[in-house]
Amino acid sequence: MKGHDYAGFMKEKGGDGLGDGELLGVTFDCFAYHRQMDLDYVAFVKLDVEGFEIAVLKGAQNSLFRKGSKNVGAMLMEVGPDRWNRAGIEIGEGIEEMVKLSSHFYETNLIVRPSGAPHAKTCPVSLATKMLKDKNPRNIKNHVIYKVSIKEIGPLVEEMNANNFDCNFWYVN
C-alpha cells in the first residue's frame, strides 16, 4: 500500500489485464471519523485479514481502540504472525500491538483445535498446553478455549511464528 500510516492507494495487479487499477485504502479511524460513527459500544468485531491484523489494529487506535476504552463487547481475530511481513510488520511490533489490544478487554483467549478436528494442525492443543498456564480450558464442539494472560502473549506469538501456526484469539468484555 502506498501512503501514510496504512492509508493510501493499493495497486491491484491482475495477470489477465482485468481488475488492474488502484483501490483506495483508508484506516478505520479515518472511515469512522468521516462516517461520524457512534462507537460508544460495539457488540462484536471479527478480524480476518490474512496478515494485516496489526495494520488494522494500528488504524483503529483512535476510534475503536481508544486508549483506556473497553467499548467492544467481544472480538474474534485470526492471527498468523508468519504472514505479518505482508504488511511490513516485524514480530516485536506485532506482539506489542496484541498486548495493547488485550488491554481493551477483560479476557483474552486462544482457540485451539483438538486432534482430528478440522484444521487441527494449524493451531493444535499442544501449543496451548506447552505455552499457557490455564489448565482448565473450555471445550466447545471441535474447539478448546484457553485463557491467555498478557505476559503469555509474547512467547505464545513467537511460538506460533516459529511453527507457522494460525490461530484465533477471542477477546471478551
Disulfide bonds with the S-S distance in Angstrom:
Cys123-Cys167 1.99
